[in-house]
Amino acid sequence: MARLAYLGSPLAAVAPLEALVAAGHEIVLVVSRADARRGRGGERTPSPVKQAALELGLPVSDVLDDVAGSGAELGVVVAYGRIIPERILDVLAMVNVHFSLLPRWRGAAPVERAILAGDTETGVCVMRLEAGLDTGPVLATAALAIGPDEHARELVERLSVRGAALLGDVLADGVAALGPGTAQEGEPTYAAKLDPDEFRLRWDEPAEAVHRVVRLDRAWTTFRGERLRVLEARRAAGTPAGDDRRPGPGTVTDAGDAEGVVVACGSGAIELVSVQPAGKRPMTAADWRRGVRLTPGERLGEEDTDG
């Protein structure tokens, strides 16, 4: 078993940490982001990884340099959210669990970019960490199919579990048994962090593209001057492109049956299934439709909003 330092912050990094502890590895230090202020009271809230580490009785720090004197044989990085500087890597070798099939989607948002691009497959790589952005040699990899309606949160959960198992396999024989890894092959693509405006639904795009944005779990549009989050949607039949009867993008073509609201896109249409109006709780699109007395012909996404 190995003496490890663990670096991670979000919920996706909890399963690998718990798996390492369950396998008998000694976690000498967990480094996570500093507590964030949340809620109206401004109370500080620990990251999911810090919370899990405390429950496991592990030492925790929010200072990256603390790993240098931790006594670890190896650092394990999972969605830490910061580039590890070379001065740290010179002191402690590290491996990284990355949620893509490298060299495709190097960078901060590999899951979201894979969904937006319409990829049907992604995966997990365990690689040796270098100073470059996700450029290190790969120690192990596992591929996963992306479901056509799968949301980012669901995919991240599956990747986290698979990554935890893959990491366990890589470290099963200890740090000394780690090989040099295999150099990445192929043309790299980069997964830049998404800009907030990329979550805005652009109704003039094809229905498939609109649906992909909804699957990122932060999609929004506007209705009667206020922001409306779209939590769940599905593709629906629409009037063919070029048909003179085709409604403009964003137009409600049908107030929907008991379940949803159909909205025209640049081509095709999608049916809203669940939404969240500004200042309110999530609700079904049917309940929202009845509450606002939505009628066919109204449009989404036309008005500006400060939200």
Secondary structure, DSSP 8 states (H G I E B T S, - for coil): --EEEEEE-SGGGHHHHHHHHHTT-EEEEEE----EEETTTTEEE--HHHHHHHHTT--EES-GGGGGGS--SEEEEES--S---HHHHTTS-EEEEESS-TTTTEES-HHHHHHHTT-SEEEEEEEE--SSTT-S-EEEEEEEE--TT--HHHHHHHHHHHHHHHHHHHHTT-GGG----B---S---EE----GGGGB--TTSBHHHHHHHHTTT--EEEETTEEEEEEEEEEE----TT-TT---TTBEEE--SSS-EEEE-SBSEEEEEEEEETTS--EEHHHHHHHHT--TT-BSS-S----
